[in-house]
Every structure is written in C-alpha cells, then in structure tokens.
C-alpha cells in the first residue's frame, strides 16, 4: 500500500510542474475610450520567442471554454491571447444579450477591426512573442471575426475558424489581398450554416485564390467544441450541442494546421 501511495505521489510530482507552467495573466488595453479586458496565456517553462495566436470568443463572451482553448494552445508552445471583442470583459448569460453584443460588433466592421487590431498589438507587445509569426482562431461569432480579419488582409500566418458563420460583415476576399492560410471546421448538421452559404464561401475563396480548407463533420451541430453547449442548448431551446468526436478531430486538425503555417 505504501509503495502504491509513493508511486502515486511521485507521478503527481512529475506532472505538476508541467501543469503549473501554464501561466495566465489579465491584460488591460484600450480601443478609443473603451477598456478591453483580455488575457495572455503561455508556458512559463518554455524559453525564447514563439508564435502567438489570438483567440476570439463565442457570442457568449470570454467563457471557461475560451480559457481552456487558450491553455491548450499555450501547452502546444504558443503564446495565446484571448481578445475582448465586447469591451470591459462583457459576457452574456442568455441568447438575447449574446445576440445583441455580437450583432453590434458585426454591424460595425470598422469597430470590429479596430478591436481585433488592438488585441494583435497587445499580443505583439509580449516579450516572448515572435511577431513575424502570428495567427488567429475563433469560435462561432469569433470564427466569423477571424475570417473577416483574413479577408481584409490582416498580417496573419493562419486563421482557424470553428463552427463559424461564413458571410462577410465587410468586404469579401479579393485576389492578392488575403495573407493568411485559412482552416474552417463546421458541423455538417449545423442549422445556422446553410448549404448555400458554404458554397458561396468556397466560391469566394476560390475566386480570390485563397489557400483554404473547409472541413464538415457529419452529425455535428453548432458549438460542437464547447463542452457546455449541450446544457445551454437544452436550457434555451437552441440547436447547439457538444460533439466529443468532432471536437477531438477538429482539435487535431487545428494543431496540424498551426504547426504547418508557423513552420520556418
């Protein structure tokens, strides 16, 4: 019994430093008169500069799910920056408020871009970030945001969008303008992503000669990466749900994608 207990304690001791090395710090920055409440997340044990990834939240705001995604990216060796797209760290606990917050941003492409750009500056100012290698990833509302940032030619190496709306809030992609490689991963059964919008998106990307990949997961619906989505869907009677298989596969795809775009 003592031997087993000692073995368990040794196992914890061996793994704890790695877990404890992931550090998360709040970062306050400004966009005009609006105060933004973001977070920088990184592996404290890793030395030297490394690629940075801006993470844009779902329409709920910065939630546990987004913090988890940032920690996962940090564990892969990146500096993750959770961008605040609403200001003052606002979050929503119901679809009406979430729709109002996200809708206000999507209806003002200039404000959306200025808020993303401010997050990018805040990430670039971190001493452990290689500013020549910055990417972005987003979920739902956030996925739409990062796709729009790629469309307007933001200097990003790669953009990964999960269960994202595909229509442009501002200008569409144009040949020679999009600098980022793009990965989109959506649920095939997502009622918010209509087949015609998928075809329109692909046509837009092809016409602009964008290096992109579109992956559709059979059986998956909206918000499939968020472990809280099923409960939220039931609570508010909206068609969202977590899908463990699609989450696992999309996570693996994104891992490979960023490793490829950041490779020197």
Secondary structure in CASP SS format (residue, H / E / C, confidence):
PFRMAT SS
TARGET T0000
AUTHOR 0000-0000-0000
METHOD secondary structure of the structure
MODEL  1
X C 1.00
X H 1.00
X H 1.00
X H 1.00
X H 1.00
X H 1.00
X H 1.00
X H 1.00
X H 1.00
X H 1.00
X H 1.00
X H 1.00
X H 1.00
X H 1.00
X H 1.00
X H 1.00
X H 1.00
X H 1.00
X H 1.00
X H 1.00
X C 1.00
X E 1.00
X E 1.00
X E 1.00
X E 1.00
X E 1.00
X E 1.00
X E 1.00
X E 1.00
X E 1.00
X E 1.00
X C 1.00
X C 1.00
X E 1.00
X E 1.00
X E 1.00
X E 1.00
X E 1.00
X E 1.00
X E 1.00
X E 1.00
X E 1.00
X E 1.00
X C 1.00
X C 1.00
X C 1.00
X C 1.00
X C 1.00
X C 1.00
X E 1.00
X E 1.00
X E 1.00
X E 1.00
X E 1.00
X E 1.00
X E 1.00
X C 1.00
X E 1.00
X C 1.00
X C 1.00
X E 1.00
X C 1.00
X C 1.00
X H 1.00
X H 1.00
X H 1.00
X H 1.00
X H 1.00
X H 1.00
X H 1.00
X H 1.00
X H 1.00
X H 1.00
X H 1.00
X H 1.00
X C 1.00
X C 1.00
X C 1.00
X E 1.00
X E 1.00
X E 1.00
X E 1.00
X E 1.00
X C 1.00
X C 1.00
X C 1.00
X C 1.00
X C 1.00
X C 1.00
X C 1.00
X C 1.00
X C 1.00
X C 1.00
X C 1.00
X H 1.00
X H 1.00
X H 1.00
X H 1.00
X H 1.00
X H 1.00
X H 1.00
X H 1.00
X H 1.00
X H 1.00
X H 1.00
X H 1.00
X C 1.00
X C 1.00
X H 1.00
X H 1.00
X H 1.00
X H 1.00
X H 1.00
X H 1.00
X H 1.00
X H 1.00
X H 1.00
X H 1.00
X H 1.00
X H 1.00
X H 1.00
X H 1.00
X H 1.00
X H 1.00
X C 1.00
X C 1.00
X C 1.00
X C 1.00
X E 1.00
X E 1.00
X E 1.00
X E 1.00
X E 1.00
X E 1.00
X E 1.00
X E 1.00
X E 1.00
X E 1.00
X E 1.00
X C 1.00
X H 1.00
X H 1.00
X H 1.00
X H 1.00
X H 1.00
X H 1.00
X H 1.00
X H 1.00
X H 1.00
X H 1.00
X H 1.00
X C 1.00
X C 1.00
X C 1.00
X C 1.00
X C 1.00
X C 1.00
X E 1.00
X E 1.00
X E 1.00
X E 1.00
X E 1.00
X C 1.00
X C 1.00
X C 1.00
X C 1.00
X C 1.00
X C 1.00
X C 1.00
X C 1.00
X C 1.00
X C 1.00
X C 1.00
X C 1.00
X C 1.00
X C 1.00
X C 1.00
X C 1.00
X C 1.00
X C 1.00
X E 1.00
X E 1.00
X E 1.00
X E 1.00
X E 1.00
X E 1.00
X E 1.00
X C 1.00
X C 1.00
X C 1.00
X C 1.00
X C 1.00
X C 1.00
X C 1.00
X H 1.00
X H 1.00
X H 1.00
X H 1.00
X H 1.00
X H 1.00
X H 1.00
X H 1.00
X H 1.00
X H 1.00
X H 1.00
X H 1.00
X H 1.00
X C 1.00
X C 1.00
X C 1.00
X C 1.00
X E 1.00
X E 1.00
X E 1.00
X E 1.00
X E 1.00
X E 1.00
X C 1.00
X C 1.00
X C 1.00
X C 1.00
X E 1.00
X C 1.00
X C 1.00
X C 1.00
X C 1.00
X C 1.00
X C 1.00
X H 1.00
X H 1.00
X H 1.00
X H 1.00
X H 1.00
X H 1.00
X H 1.00
X H 1.00
X C 1.00
X C 1.00
X C 1.00
X E 1.00
X C 1.00
X C 1.00
X C 1.00
X H 1.00
X H 1.00
X H 1.00
X H 1.00
X H 1.00
X H 1.00
X H 1.00
X H 1.00
X H 1.00
X H 1.00
X H 1.00
X H 1.00
X H 1.00
X H 1.00
X H 1.00
X H 1.00
X H 1.00
X H 1.00
X C 1.00
X C 1.00
X C 1.00
END
